[in-house]
Amino acid sequence: MAIRQIKSGKAAGPDNIPAEALKADVAANARILHILFNKIWDEEQVPTYWKEGLLIKYRRKAISATVITTGASLSSQYQVKSPTGYY
């Protein structure tokens, strides 16, 4: 289950819900998320703030990259391809 794979000790996303809170009761949170996603599916309408994103600049191995995270509750990262490979 994806909730269990969330890393603890990281900063909360745009929703300000820390990973520890989501992992405290996985079954209850899974039920809540299931209801929420079913409602979104039935209404065919994604909340507009989920479509917003954050740009976070960071340096790794002296190469500057931009990480794109979604505004969704469970933020995701995309790898950026450079001429020498992924970073």
Secondary structure, DSSP 8 states (H G I E B T S, - for coil): -GGGGS-TTS---TT---HHHHHHTHHHHHHHHHHHHHHHHHHT---GGGG-EEEEEEEETTEEEEEEEESSSS------EETTEE-
